[in-house]
């Protein structure tokens, strides 16, 4: 793709759609405190800390409140807002007083205002005050932007597709680097560094970092640790016979993807092959079930039924998948308790898995786009066991 960012025209459409929705519900404007919500609507990214950054929108315009250390960044012409209000620091700068001034400038200091939260999140020691204690307007907390983010635009899909190319590359580096005796933490760091170097050398000036995350992150666990799906222990040396469960997550233009694979160090045992086959079949069942109009719950139901037939349901620890985009986890969820139907434009990590004590974990994850008539997998690293076995 030629550009690696969301075009200004799309941010303008998002702004208009947000204000239209708020107006339909009787609000005079919108105030956003969430960093990703601000980024989504205005294009302005920043590093969220205890210092509030706040975006305000009304028919009069779009304005933002930032701490002094974000001023030059916030004043970039690429961002959607018309004016920047600055305070020096928190707590000495009284940021919510600047928010009140911004609301007055936008004509929403009275009446009714929709907000994504009633004040800046209690992050890094921040303690308030609330927006409802700062302005005379009635404040309603709404999830408008979270809902808008569920369906991806063509530009968003293009960015996630580009990230998926690099997830494939990162996995190739990882598989080539795995070796008996090496520690996962060290291998992961080498893959992230080499993958990031190649990404930046290839994408050049088009690439822009938008947070502290490395352009490519890589993590994996090995051996019995893989039976704990969210273990952060990457210190046990790789041993022959280990199951390895990986994840590579590149970041492009503010968006990410997810690619996970189950690999083996040396020839897999019959038991490992059996569990691997069940896992890969379950992922195929999930992907085949996904299409517009299918209930979210039905996707997990199909996999759970198969797991029960195969006798591995007792080893499950999580649902089938979740939407992905600006965050690694977004709603909707492929979960038996999540109401609603799959829609074209949603993107899912399809990752049914199970975790056998004493043997290890078995999970592939692919980022799958819902199309008008089915699905398209944006990640494409090999899934077959013989292509995921490392010589040892």
N, C-alpha and C positions, 0 to 999 in steps of 0.2 A: 504494500500500500504506500501511497505517496506521502501522506501525512500521518503522524502518530499522536493525534489529539482530536478531541471533539470540536467540530467547527463552531464558530461564533453563532452562525445561523441556528444551529441546534439548541444552543443555550438560550437563544431568544425565544424559540418555540417552547422550550421547557418553562421559561418564565411566564409566558402568556398562558400556557395550560395550567400552571399552578395558580396564577391569579384568577383565572376563570373558575376553577374548581372552588377556590376559597370564596369568591363572590357568590357562587350558587348556594353556598351554605351560610351566607349572610355576613361574611367577614369583609372588612375594609382593606386589609392587607395581610402580609405574612412576615413573620420574623423567624429566622433559622439560626440555631446555635450549633447544630451538628456539623462537624468539619466536612464529612462526606456529602451531606446535604447541600452545604454551601458550594462545594466543588461541583456537584451535579448541576446546580441551577446556574451558577455564575461563571464556572470555569476556574475560579480562584481556589487553589489548593494552599494549605498551610500546615504547619506542625502544631497539632493541638496540645496545649499545656494548661496550667492554671489560669493563663491569661485569656479571657473570653475574646473570641472573634465572632461577630454577629452580622448577619445579612438581613436587610429589610427591603421589602418590596411592596409597592402600591401602584396605582395608576399614575402616580406622580413621578415614579422612577425607581431606581434600585441603588441602595447605598449600603456601606459596610462600616463597621466599627472594628478597629484593629489596635493592638499595642504598638508602641513606637518601633519596635524591632521588626515589625511586618510592614511598615509604611511604604517603603520603596517597592517592595514586592507587590503590595496590594494596588499600587498606582500604575501597574503595567496596563497598557492599552488593550491587551488581549483579554482582559477580564471584563465582565458584563456591567459592573456597577458604574454609576455616574459620579459618585462622590465618596470620599474616604474620610471618616471621622477617626481621630487618633487620640489615644490616651497614653501616658508615659509607661506605666507599669501597674501590676496588681500586687498589693492592694492600694498602693498610694495614688494610682491614677483614677480611681472611681470609674471603672469601665461602664457600669450600668447607668451612670449619669450621662455618659456619651450615647448610650443606647436610647435613653429618653430623648436626647436632642435629635438623634436620627429619626425616631418615630415622629417627633414634631415636624421635622423637615419633610417627611413623607406624608404628613397629614393623617397619621394613624395613632396619635397619642390618646385619642378618645375613640368611642365607638366600640368596634369588636376586631380583634386581631387573632389570626391563627398562628400558632407556633409549634415547632417540632418538640419543644419542651418548655416548661415554665422557668426559663432561665438557663444559664450555662451549666453544663454537667459538673458535678462535684469531683473534679479531676485534679490530681496533683495538689490537693489541699485547698482548692477553691471552695468558698462557702456561701456565695450568693451576693446580693439578694435575688429574689425571684423577679421575673418580668412583671408579673401581676402586682407586685409591690412597688414597681418602678413607674408604670404608666397608669393613666386613668381608664384606659381601654379594658374591656372585658377580654380576657385571654382564654382561648380554647386550644387545647393540645390536640393536634391532628397528625396523622401519619401520611399526609399527602405525598411527600417526596419518597418515602419508603415504598408506597404503592406504585408510584411512577417508575421506580427503578426495577420493578419486577419484569417488565417487558423491555427487551433490548432493541435499540434502533440499529439500522444498518451500520452506522459509524461505530457503535459500541461492539457489534459483532465482529467488525473488521479488526478492531484492536485486540479482542480476545482471540481471534483467529491467528493474528500475528504472534501473540504470546504463546499460543499452542505450538507454533513452529519451534519456538525456543525451548518449550518443555520437552519436545521430542529430542532436540539436540542435547539438552542437559541429561536426559536419560541415557543417551548413547555414551556420553562422557562418563556417567556414573557406572554403567555396566562395564566399560573398559577399565575403570579404575579399581573396582572391587577386587580384593585379594585377601587370602587367608593371613591372619595376624594383624591386619590393619584395623584401626579404630574408626567407627562410623563418623565421629565428630571431625576427624582429620580429613577423611575422604570427602565428606559433605562440603567442608570449607574449600578444598581444592576444586571440586566440581563447580561450586558457586563462583569462585574466582575466575576459573578458565572460561566458564560459560558467560559470565558478565563481560569479560574482556572481548570475547568474540562477538557478543551482542553489540557492544558499543563500537567496536571496530567496523562492524557491518552496517549498523543503522546510522552511525555518525551523528551529525548535528540534528537530525530529526528526533533523536531520543532525548527526553527530558525526565530527570528524576523528580518525583512528586512527593516522596516521603523518605524516611530513613531506610526503608527496606532495600536490600540489594536488588538490582535489576533481575537477577536470577537467584532464587533460594533453593536449597537442596537439603533434604533431611531423609534419614532412613534408620530403621532399627534392624537388629539381627538376632537370630537364635530365639530363645524363649521369650525375649523382650517383645517380640512381634505379637505375642498373645495379649499384650496390653496396647490397644490401638492408639491411645494418646500418650504413651510413655515418651518422656523427653530424654531417656537414658540412651546416649549414643557413645558410651565409653567402653562397652564390652568388645574385645577384639573379635573380628570375624573368624569363624571356625568352619572347617569342612563339614558339610551336611546341613549348614544353617539355612533356614528360611530368612529371606530379606524382604522387608516391605518398605517401599520407597515413596517419596513425594518430591516433585519438582514444580515450583510455582514461579514462573517469570512474571514481571510486571511491565506493562506497556501502556502508556498514555493514561494512567490512572486505573487500569483494569488488569485483572489477573485471570489465570486459568488454573486447572488442576489436572495433573497426570500422576497416577500412582500405579505401581506394578509390584507383583509378588515374584521374586526371583529366588534362585537356589544356588548355593555354593557347592559345586560338585554334583554328581548324579543324584537326582531326587530319589527318595525311597518310594516304595509302592504306596505307603500311607500318604506321603506328601503329594504324590501324583493324583491319588483319589480325591483328596480334599481340594486340590487345585482345579481339577475338572469340574467338581461341584460348583466351586466359586465362579469359574468363567461361564458356566452354563447359567448361573443365576444372574450374572450381569447381562447376558444376552436376553434372558427372559424380561428383565427390567426394561432394557432398551426397546425390545419389540413391543412392550405394552404401552410405551409412551407415545401419545399422539394427541392432537387437539381434541378436547371434549371428554377425554378419559379422566376419571376422578383421581386426584393425587393419591388417595388411599388405595386405589386399585393397583397401583404399581408395587407398593410394598406388599399388599395382599398376595399378589402373584408370586413374589419371591418367597415370602414366608411359607406359602403352601408347598412350594418346591423344597424348601429346607426341611419342612416337616416330613415330606416323603423320603428325603435322603437321610434323615436322622441327625441333622446338625443344627436344628433350630435352637437347642439349648446353648449353643456356642455364640449366638448373636449378641451384639452389644450396642447397636445403633440402627437408625433407620437407613433407608436406601439411598438418599441423596438430598441435595439442597441446591437452590439457585446460587449463582455465582456471578460476579461482575466487578464492581468497585471494591467489594469485600469478598473474602474467601467463602464466607457463609452469608447468604441472603435468603429471604423468603421468596417464593413458596418452598415448602418442604415435601418431599416424597415420603409421607408418613401416614400411617393408618388413622391418626387422629387429626389430620389437617384437612379442613373442608375446602371444596372447590374443585375446579376442573383445569387440566393442563391447557395452556394457550400457546399458540404460535408466537415465537419471539422470546419465550423463556429459555433459560440455559441451565442445565443441571449437571452437577457432578453425580454420575451414576456409579455408586460405590457399595453395592451390597458386599458384606464380608462377614466372616465368622472367625473365632479365635479359640484354638484348641489347646488347653493346658498341656504343657510338656512337649508340644509339637510346634506351635507357632500360629501366626495369623495368616489369613488368606484373603487378600483384597486387591482388586484392580479398581482404579477410578479413572473415568474418562469424562471430559467436558462435552456435553451433548446439547446441540441446538434443536429446539422444537420448530419444525417447519410446518407449512400448511397441510402437508399430507403425511407427516411422520417425523423422522429425526435425521440429523446429520452430526456425526461425531467430529468435533474440531481437533481432538487429540487422536494420534494414530500410531503410537509406538506398538511394536509387536506384542501380541497377547498370548502366544503359544508357549507352552512350557519349555520345549526344546530350544526356543530362541531366547529364553530368559534364564538359561542355566549358565553359570560362570564356571569355567574350567578351574579345578583346584587340585 
